[in-house]
Amino acid sequence: MALTKDIQRRIARIAFDRMKRECETDFAVLSGFQTELVGTFLEWIKGVTKLQRLEAALSVTRRHLKLGHIDCENVPNFETWANSFVEFPIWLNRTWHPQHHSKRIISLVNAKLGPLCSLGDRSISLADDNQLSITQIRTGLELNTRVADIVLLQFFNGDDSLFDLSYIALLGLGPTGWRANDEADCTKAIAQLPSVIAMAKELV
């Protein structure tokens, strides 16, 4: 299935609404994720005055939607803010080491989210009868990747464009991922999965 005009409009509306809520809450949800792009965005947005913050944040989302060929509303000073974000130095978490808690993460995921369909040692696809599965959405997890220890990926079933619907990706900040520096972080990330997956229902 291709992204119809109706789905494109819904994606754009939801992405903008989510970013507006993030601005209103001082990026409370975003702060729970630790991918490089999220970290870069949060560092970058700190340098933007509060009066301009919404305009700047929405420009990042609009840039991502345009890259995915999704039509969306205009944002004042879009190119200025988008270029500013692209040119900002990448934020790195030097305390994070990939696969540091590999066995613990895999055991927690299996215990929390079964049944699962394993696609490989580190790739997991939710089974059709999984408690968190959504009929129209293909949901999978990548464990211990370069981006994060746990990455959530969501796409429309049958959609060749594979437009990522996960919460953070929809805002233009990469996949929905958590970096687990210890077992407490890992447990917290697993606990957040149901609520993030549920957000995809807004698009169905």
Backbone as a ProteinNet text record, in pm:
[ID]
protein_1_A
[PRIMARY]
MALTKDIQRRIARIAFDRMKRECETDFAVLSGFQTELVGTFLEWIKGVTKLQRLEAALSVTRRHLKLGHIDCENVPNFETWANSFVEFPIWLNRTWHPQHHSKRIISLVNAKLGPLCSLGDRSISLADDNQLSITQIRTGLELNTRVADIVLLQFFNGDDSLFDLSYIALLGLGPTGWRANDEADCTKAIAQLPSVIAMAKELV
[TERTIARY]
83.2	0	87.7	50.9	124	63.5	137.8	84	-16.9	-143.8	-247.5	-241.3	-308.3	-311.5	-372.8	-473.5	-537	-438.4	-364.8	-266.2	-155.5	-112.6	-10.3	-56.1	-182.4	-235.6	-238.3	-276.3	-282.5	-143.5	-48.2	90.2	141.4	119.5	167.1	99.6	-31.8	-104.7	-55.9	-41.6	0.8	143.9	231.6	370.3	379	302.9	304	242.6	132.5	67.4	160.5	231	323.6	435.8	492.7	601.8	552	428.8	372.3	359.5	314.3	303.4	440.4	540.1	674.8	722.2	696.1	737	664.8	535.7	456.5	504.5	558.1	600.1	751.6	819.4	965	1029.3	972.1	1025.6	1035	930.1	927.9	937.6	860	864.6	997.8	1039.1	1165.1	1283.5	1281.7	1394.1	1410.2	1308.6	1318.4	1392.9	1429.1	1499.9	1641.1	1732.2	1872.2	1944.7	1878.4	1949.5	2031.2	2125.7	2212.5	2133.9	2035.2	1959.7	1872.9	1815.8	1737.6	1828.4	1944.3	2038.4	2083.7	2109.6	2150.7	2040.4	1916.3	1803.5	1786.3	1792.5	1771.8	1882.6	2005.4	2114.5	2095.5	2054	2034.7	1921.7	1809.6	1691.5	1715.4	1810.2	1843.5	1895.1	1959.3	2015	1915.8	1792.2	1687.1	1603	1574.4	1493.6	1354.1	1292.9	1162.5	1057.7	1067.2	969.6	980.3	1098.1	1120.5	1123.2	1111.8	1133.7	1033.6	906.5	805.8	832.8	859.9	890.7	1011.8	1114.7	1236.1	1209	1138.2	1111.4	1025.6	922.6	835.7	910.5	1011.6	1091.7	1166.7	1214	1283.1	1186.5	1065.8	964.2	926.8	907.2	870	980.6	1105.2	1217	1209.7	1183.6	1175.6	1059.5	944.3	827.7	852.1	916.5	946.7	1042.2	1138.9	1231.3	1157	1046.3	963.5	852.8	860.6	761.5	620.6	615.6	487.5	457.1	344.1	303.9	261.9	304.7	265.9	263.5	210.6	193.6	328.1	324.6	445.8	480	607.5	656.3	739.1	713.8	793.9	943.1	1024.6	1170.9	1217.2	1143.7	1171.7	1316.6	1363.1	1496.2	1606.1	1587.5	1687.5	1703.7	1589.1	1593.8	1640.3	1592	1631.9	1781.7	1836.2	1980	2059.6	2008	2074.9	2085.8	1977.6	1978.7	2075.2	2072.2	2158.7	2306.1	2338.9	2478.6	2526.6	2434.8	2472.1	2554.1	2658.5	2742.2	2661.2	2691	2621.9	2657.3	2553.7	2571.6	2605.6	2704.9	2744.6	2740.8	2692.6	2694.4	2813.4	2921.5	3044.5	3041.5	2937.1	2925.6	2855.7	2799.5	2723.2	2812.8	2800.9	2878.5	2783.1	2774.6	2682.7	2702.4	2591.7	2589.7	2642	2650.2	2701.5	2609.5	2478.5	2382.3	2300.6	2368.2	2300.5	2211	2265.3	2188.1	2070.7	2093	1987.4	1873.4	1906.6	1805.2	1722	1788.2	1716.5	1623.7	1670.3	1585.7	1466.3	1487.4	1376.9	1272.5	1319.2	1227.5	1144.2	1208.4	1136.2	1034.1	1070.6	979.8	861.6	884.7	781.3	688.3	743.1	668.4	629.2	654.6	618.1	469.7	425.7	511.6	580.4	696.7	775.4	809.6	837.2	887.7	1030	1126.3	1265.5	1304.8	1366.2	1416	1568	1626.2	1771	1810.3	1939.6	1987.4	1943.3	1935.5	1906.7	1781.6	1716	1595.5	1473	1374.1	1252.6	1130.9	1041.3	915.3	803	709.8	600.8	509.1	474	381.4	242.3	159.2	25.7	-60.5	-39.3	-120.9	-49.4	57.1	127.2	36.8	50.2	-33.7	-19.8	91.7	115.7	99	66.7	61.3	-60.8	-47.3	-154.8	-171.6	-292	-315.7	-254.8	-276.9	-231.1	-84.1	-21.4	114.6	211.2	321.5	427.8	523.6	538.1	620	734.9	852.1	968.8	1065.8	1155.6	1260.2	1396.5	1490	1630	1704.3	1776.7	1845.7	1995.5	2051.4	2196.8	2247.9	2188	2232.3	2332.1	2384	2474.4	2400.5	2270.1	2191.7	2153.2	2108.8	2061.9	2054.2	2044.4	2032	1898.7	1792.4	1659.4	1601.2	1570.1	1511.8	1376.9	1275.2	1140.2	1115.7	1073	1042.3	897.9	824.7	684.9	657.9	596.7	561.7	421.7	355.3	228.3	252.9	175.5	186.2	160.8	248.8	230.3	271.1	329.8	368.3	511.6	528.9	662	753	693.6	776.2	842.1	789	843.4	863.8	763.6	770.3	760.9	864.4	872.4	770.5	685.3	579.3	614.5	732.9	764.2	769.1	743.4	719.7	828.9	953.4	1062.9	1088.7	1077.4	1102.1	1002.4	878.9	775.2	806.7	883.8	923.9	1048.8	1109.6	1228	1357.1	1352.2	1470.7	1514.4	1499.2	1548.6	1453.2	1497	1411.6	1385.2	1278.9	1250	1344.4	1444.7	1545.1	1582.6	1622.5	1669.6	1811	1894.9	2027.9	2024.5	2057	2053	2194.1	2223.6	2355.6	2364.5	2250	2248.6	2114.9	2095.8	1974.8	1850.4	1865.2	1751	1702.6	1798	1761.6	1692.3	1742.4	1685.2	1541.8	1519.2	1385	1289.4	1336.3	1253.9	1217.1	1313.1	1287.8	1182	1194.3	1097	957.2	950.6	820.3	753.8	833.4	777.5	727.1	767.9	731.5	581.1	498.1	353.8	293.5	332.8	273.7	319.2	444.5	493.1	427.1	413.4	346.2	201.4	136.7	-4	-21.1	81.6	71.9	51.2	97.7	79.9	-66.9	-150.8	-293.8	-358.2	-295.8	-346.9	-349.3	-264	-249.7	-334.6	-399	-473.9	-621.3
-117.9	0	124.2	224.1	349.9	443.1	546.6	645.5	731.7	712.8	791.8	935.7	1024.8	1165.6	1181.5	1097.7	1105.1	1065.7	956.8	913.7	1017.9	1076.1	1180.1	1298.1	1337.7	1449.8	1415.3	1291.1	1249.9	1242.4	1189.8	1183.8	1324.5	1416.9	1554.4	1619.6	1600.6	1661.8	1607.2	1476	1413.3	1452.6	1454.4	1491.9	1634.4	1725.8	1864.9	1875.8	1804.2	1808.9	1756	1648.2	1590.9	1688.6	1752.1	1845.2	1966.9	2010.5	2122.1	2083.6	1958.4	1912.1	1902.7	1860.9	1854.1	1993	2092.2	2229.1	2277.4	2246.4	2290.5	2225.9	2104.7	2030.4	2031.6	2124	2133.3	2001	1936.7	1815.4	1699.3	1682.7	1580.5	1439	1407.6	1272.7	1249.7	1345.7	1332	1305.1	1366.6	1351.9	1208.5	1124.8	985.5	898.4	952.2	875.8	930	842.2	883	850.6	864.4	846.3	971.4	959.8	1072.5	1193.1	1168.6	1280.8	1348.9	1269.5	1329.9	1415.4	1360.4	1436.2	1563.7	1553.2	1670.7	1774.9	1730.4	1823.7	1895	1820.3	1880	1979.2	1950.2	2045.6	2169.3	2146.1	2257.2	2349.3	2291.1	2370.9	2455	2413.3	2493.6	2630.9	2638.7	2765.8	2856.3	2811.2	2890.4	2958.6	3085.8	3157.9	3096.4	3105.9	3042.6	3095.6	3221.9	3279.6	3217.5	3169.9	3112.5	2960.1	2899.5	2756.1	2673.1	2709.5	2632.3	2638.7	2756.7	2775	2691	2690.7	2614.5	2464.3	2417.9	2274.5	2222.8	2298.7	2256.6	2255.2	2338.1	2338.7	2207.4	2150	2021.8	1912.4	1913.4	1815.1	1832.4	1955.9	1980.5	1932.5	1953.1	1906.1	1754.6	1682.4	1537.1	1492	1555.9	1517.8	1544.2	1656.3	1687.8	1584.4	1538.3	1435.6	1305.3	1281.5	1163.7	1189.3	1302.5	1341.4	1352	1400.1	1423	1572	1608.1	1748.6	1793.2	1913.2	1964	2116.2	2173.5	2317.8	2389.3	2515	2596	2638.5	2664.6	2714	2838.8	2947	3068.9	3041.4	3100.6	3088	2942.1	2860.3	2717.3	2686.9	2743.2	2707.7	2751.5	2866.2	2914.9	2817.7	2773.5	2682.9	2543.2	2495.1	2361.4	2355.5	2458.8	2462.2	2473.6	2549.9	2564.1	2429.3	2351.6	2220.3	2125	2122.5	2031.6	2062.1	2189.4	2229.6	2216.2	2184.2	2174.1	2046.5	2053.4	1933.1	1818.4	1696.9	1577.8	1556.1	1532.4	1502.6	1355.2	1326.3	1187.5	1156.6	1038.8	991.6	896.5	945.4	865.8	761.9	763.7	662.1	536.6	543.2	430.4	337.8	210.6	110.3	7.2	-5.2	-100.1	-242	-309.8	-449.4	-469.7	-360.8	-371.9	-457.4	-451.1	-527.7	-619.2	-677.2	-753.7	-864.4	-952.2	-1066.3	-1021.4	-919.9	-868.8	-809.2	-733.8	-671.8	-777.3	-876	-980.8	-1058.7	-1090.5	-1165.9	-1082.9	-953.8	-867.1	-852.3	-832.8	-818.5	-944.9	-1058.4	-1184.5	-1205.3	-1169.1	-1186.8	-1090.8	-969.4	-865.6	-872	-907.2	-887.6	-1015.9	-1132.4	-1254.7	-1259.6	-1333.2	-1407.9	-1318.4	-1361.6	-1285.5	-1372.1	-1307.4	-1376.6	-1328.2	-1409.7	-1368.9	-1370	-1261.4	-1252.2	-1266.1	-1288.6	-1300.3	-1281.8	-1284.1	-1271.4	-1141.5	-1035.2	-904.1	-839.3	-904	-848.3	-926.8	-855.2	-918.5	-852.4	-933.1	-882.9	-932.7	-846.1	-887.9	-984.7	-1093.7	-1189.5	-1126.9	-1181.8	-1126.1	-1125.8	-1223	-1230	-1171	-1095.2	-1030.5	-927	-911.3	-817.9	-673.9	-641.4	-504.7	-485.1	-591.6	-579.9	-500.1	-436.6	-360.4	-415	-450.3	-520.2	-447.4	-315.9	-241.7	-200.2	-222.7	-175.2	-292.5	-290.3	-387.5	-330.9	-401.7	-352.6	-447.9	-390.9	-473.2	-402.8	-479.5	-425.2	-466.1	-372.9	-403.3	-385	-485.6	-481.3	-459.4	-373.7	-348.3	-301.8	-198.4	-143.4	-31.4	24.8	139.4	260.2	268.6	385.3	379	262.5	248.9	101.4	73.3	-66	-126.1	-45.8	-92.5	9.1	-34.5	53.8	-2.4	81.5	43.4	95.7	7.4	45.1	8.6	101.1	76.8	129	43.6	81.3	30.1	93.8	40.8	-91.5	-193.1	-321.5	-303	-357.7	-350.4	-219.6	-128.7	1.6	-4	8.6	0	115.7	229.6	345.1	328.1	237	210.7	338.7	424.5	548.4	513.2	549.7	511	589.2	515	577.1	590.6	545	548.9	693.4	710.6	844	944.3	906.9	1000.4	1020	912.3	923.4	1017.4	1012.7	1097.3	1245.6	1276.7	1414.8	1452.7	1353.9	1381	1358.9	1281.6	1264.6	1119.6	1047.5	910.4	811.5	687.5	583.8	606.7	544.2	548.5	451.8	504.6	417.7	458.5	360.7	384	329.9	402.7	353.5	308.2	184.2	128.5	122.8	214.1	216.8	122.1	79.5	-16.7	-89.5	-182.3	-263.7	-180.6	-76.7	9.4	83.3	134	200.7	104.4	-17.5	-118.9	-150.2	-169.4	-199.7	-84.7	38.6	157.3	165.3	135.8	139.7	37.1	-83.8	-188.7	-147.1	-83.3	-41.7	64	141.8	247.4	195.7	76.2	25	23.4	-25.5	-30.8	106.2	210	341.5	399.1	374.4	426.1	352.1	220.8	143	187.2	215.4	257.9	387.3	472.8	599.6	579.5	467.3	440.9	425	390.9	375	505	616.1	746	751.6	673.5	679.9	576.8	489.9	378.5	416.1
0	0	0	-80	-81.9	21.9	58.5	151.8	76.7	104.9	38.9	88	15.7	55	193.9	223.4	354.5	464.6	442.3	541.6	556.1	444.7	451.4	535.9	517.1	596.2	744.4	775.4	915.1	976.9	901.5	950.2	980.9	886.9	906.6	1026.7	1039.8	1151.9	1285.6	1292.2	1418	1451.9	1351.8	1377.7	1431.1	1370.3	1416.9	1556.7	1580	1711.7	1820	1788.2	1887	1919.1	1816.3	1842.1	1919.7	1891.5	1969.5	2115.8	2142.8	2281.9	2346.9	2269.4	2323.9	2367.9	2284.9	2319.5	2445.1	2454	2569.3	2698.8	2689.8	2810	2827.9	2759	2765.4	2725.2	2624.4	2561.9	2660.6	2738.7	2844.2	2788.3	2681.9	2625.5	2554	2474.3	2400.2	2492.9	2609	2701.5	2751.6	2731.9	2773.9	2675.6	2559.6	2457.2	2441.8	2400.4	2400.4	2270.8	2158.4	2032.4	2002.8	1910.4	1880.2	1828.8	1741.9	1686.9	1792.8	1883.7	1991.9	2079.4	2115.8	2197.1	2128.3	1998.3	1921.1	1919.9	1896.9	1893.7	2027	2137.4	2269.3	2304.1	2261.1	2282.8	2195.2	2070.9	1976.7	2021.9	2062.7	2096.9	2222.4	2307.4	2426.2	2387.9	2271.5	2226.6	2156.6	2145.2	2079.1	2186.8	2169.3	2268.7	2277.1	2394.1	2414.5	2318.1	2280.7	2187.8	2048.8	2011.8	1878.5	1878.5	1995.9	2008.7	1928.8	1931.3	1858	1708.2	1658.9	1517.3	1476.4	1558.8	1528.8	1531.4	1634.8	1648.6	1534.2	1497.6	1387.7	1254.6	1242.4	1119.7	1103.3	1215.2	1209	1163.9	1220.7	1180.5	1033.8	990.1	850.5	756.3	793.5	709.7	691.9	800.5	793.9	706.6	722.7	642.9	494.4	463.3	323.9	263.9	344.7	296.6	266.8	339.3	314.9	214.4	144.6	43.2	103	228.6	295	291.2	232.7	229.7	369.1	408.4	540	537.3	643.6	648.8	652.1	610	611.3	753.4	775.9	904.5	877.4	950.3	929.1	949	861.8	870.8	866.8	794.4	789.8	750.6	640.2	590.5	687.1	750	846	961.4	1018.3	1132.4	1091	978	932.4	906.9	843.1	816.3	946	1039.5	1168.7	1239.7	1235.4	1300.1	1230.4	1098	1021.6	1047	1066.2	1083.4	1228.1	1319.6	1461.1	1485	1566.9	1591.4	1651.7	1608.1	1658.9	1806	1885.3	2028	2044.9	2127.1	2150.9	2299.7	2332.7	2470.6	2484.7	2539.5	2545.6	2656.8	2738.9	2844.7	2794.6	2672.5	2619.8	2539.4	2565.7	2493.7	2435.1	2301.9	2239.3	2293.6	2311.5	2354.2	2496.8	2572.6	2709.8	2797.5	2769.4	2848.6	2757.5	2660.4	2556	2611.4	2693.6	2742.9	2828.2	2910.3	2997.3	2915.7	2813.4	2729.1	2658.2	2599.7	2526.5	2619.3	2739.7	2832.4	2879	2902.7	2944.6	2834.6	2711.1	2597.5	2581	2587	2571.8	2682.9	2805.5	2918.5	2911.8	2864	2866.2	2745.8	2628.8	2504.8	2431.4	2487.8	2416.5	2384.1	2277.5	2184.8	2082.1	2036.8	1941.7	1821	1708.9	1590.6	1569.1	1598.6	1584.6	1437.6	1393.6	1256.4	1253.3	1368.5	1380.3	1525.4	1550.6	1687.9	1753.2	1674.7	1731.7	1673.1	1579.8	1517.2	1561.5	1612	1662.8	1600.6	1549.2	1496.3	1585.9	1620	1706.4	1632.4	1696.2	1636.6	1624.9	1534.4	1511.3	1636.1	1724.7	1845.7	1967.2	1942.1	2051.6	2117.8	2248.1	2321.8	2273.4	2208.7	2165.3	2015	1942.3	1797	1752.5	1637.3	1575.4	1434.8	1397	1270.5	1151.2	1143.3	1025.7	1032	1147.8	1167.8	1184.9	1110.5	1130.9	1234.8	1344.5	1455.9	1481.7	1499.1	1527.5	1620	1676.8	1762.8	1708.4	1714.6	1686.5	1817.8	1859.9	1988	1969.7	2055.2	2055.2	1919.1	1866.8	1738.6	1763.2	1655.9	1667.5	1724.7	1697.6	1738.4	1885.8	1930.9	2068.8	2104.8	2232.7	2275.6	2233.8	2238.9	2200	2102.5	1981	1880.3	1838.1	1843.8	1801.8	1661.3	1570.3	1432.4	1401.7	1339.8	1305	1163.9	1081.2	944.8	914.3	817.1	769.5	698.6	728	658.3	509.3	427.2	283.1	220.3	299	245.9	195.1	65.1	6.2	46	85.3	120.5	256.6	340.3	473.4	553.1	551.2	629.6	777.5	853.4	994.5	1076.7	1149.5	1228	1375.6	1415.7	1558.4	1607.2	1735.7	1792.7	1756.7	1773.8	1751.2	1602.9	1524.3	1380.9	1315.2	1362.3	1304.5	1323.9	1428.9	1453.4	1374	1308.8	1229.4	1303.9	1412.3	1496.1	1504.8	1394	1388.5	1452.5	1470.9	1526.9	1675	1724.7	1866.5	1936.7	2003.1	2063.1	2203.6	2281.4	2417.7	2431.2	2500.6	2535.1	2679.8	2703.1	2837.9	2894.3	2985.5	3047.2	3165.9	3215.6	3325.2	3324.3	3415.1	3415.3	3446.4	3527.9	3559.8	3435.3	3355.9	3230.6	3136.6	3129.4	3041.5	3081.6	3210.8	3260.4	3231	3247.3	3220.8	3073	2985.2	2841.2	2801.6	2853.9	2823.8	2870.1	2985.9	3039.9	2952.5	2877.7	2793.1	2658.6	2619.1	2487.1	2461	2554.6	2525.4	2491.9	2565.5	2541.1	2407.8	2370.5	2242.9	2126.8	2139.8	2035.7	2021.1	2132.6	2128.3	2051.4	2049.7	1978.3	1827.9	1776.2	1632	1596.7	1693.8	1665.2	1619.6	1652.3	1605.4	1452.6	1388.9	1243.7	1170.6	1244.3	1182.2	1169
[MASK]
++++++++++++++++++++++++++++++++++++++++++++++++++++++++++++++++++++++++++++++++++++++++++++++++++++++++++++++++++++++++++++++++++++++++++++++++++++++++++++++++++++++++++++++++++++++++++++++++++++++++++++

